[in-house]
């Protein structure tokens, strides 16, 4: 597998993981797909280029995922896309007074 394809798989995997973390939380296709893409690219690097390059790609990929997650959670742009819900309703306080035995 060429180095360009490996880098493309890593980038797509990171994008899918960020979508999973920020837009559609929960264990979904995006998160699993991101992990599969990243895992496939790291495995292909070990298979095609050897242990040294595989270790470098593994460490760099881990650092990129960590940095992308931290930057995405700190940026205010994602707050418009993220799901933020609040409950504004109140419960009736004197509901028991209206009940008859």
PEUR-V574231 format. One record per residue. N is the residue number from 1. OMEGA is omega in radians with two decimals (999 if undefined). Layout:
<<N | OMEGA> <N | OMEGA>>
This chain:
<<1 | -3.10> <2 | -3.11> <3 | 3.11> <4 | -3.14> <5 | 3.12> <6 | 3.12> <7 | 3.11> <8 | 3.10> <9 | 3.12> <10 | -3.14> <11 | 3.10> <12 | 3.09> <13 | 3.11> <14 | 3.12> <15 | 3.12> <16 | 3.09> <17 | 3.10> <18 | 3.07> <19 | 3.11> <20 | -3.10> <21 | -2.91> <22 | -3.00> <23 | -3.10> <24 | -3.08> <25 | -3.09> <26 | 3.14> <27 | -3.10> <28 | -3.12> <29 | -3.11> <30 | -3.13> <31 | 3.12> <32 | 3.11> <33 | 3.10> <34 | 3.12> <35 | 3.12> <36 | 3.13> <37 | 3.14> <38 | 3.11> <39 | 3.11> <40 | -3.13> <41 | 3.12> <42 | 3.09> <43 | 3.14> <44 | 3.10> <45 | 3.09> <46 | -3.09> <47 | -3.04> <48 | -2.97> <49 | 3.07> <50 | -3.03> <51 | -3.08> <52 | 3.13> <53 | 3.10> <54 | 3.10> <55 | 3.11> <56 | -3.14> <57 | 3.11> <58 | -3.13> <59 | -3.14> <60 | 3.12> <61 | 3.10> <62 | 3.14> <63 | 3.11> <64 | 3.11> <65 | 3.12> <66 | -3.14> <67 | 3.14> <68 | 3.12> <69 | 3.14> <70 | 3.14> <71 | -3.13> <72 | 3.14> <73 | 3.12> <74 | -3.08> <75 | -3.12> <76 | 3.14> <77 | -3.09> <78 | -3.12> <79 | 3.08> <80 | -3.08> <81 | -3.06> <82 | 3.14> <83 | 3.09> <84 | 3.14> <85 | 3.06> <86 | 3.10> <87 | -3.10> <88 | -3.08> <89 | 3.11> <90 | 3.08> <91 | 3.11> <92 | -3.08> <93 | -3.05> <94 | -3.13> <95 | -3.11> <96 | -3.13> <97 | -3.10> <98 | 3.13> <99 | 3.09> <100 | -3.13> <101 | 999>>
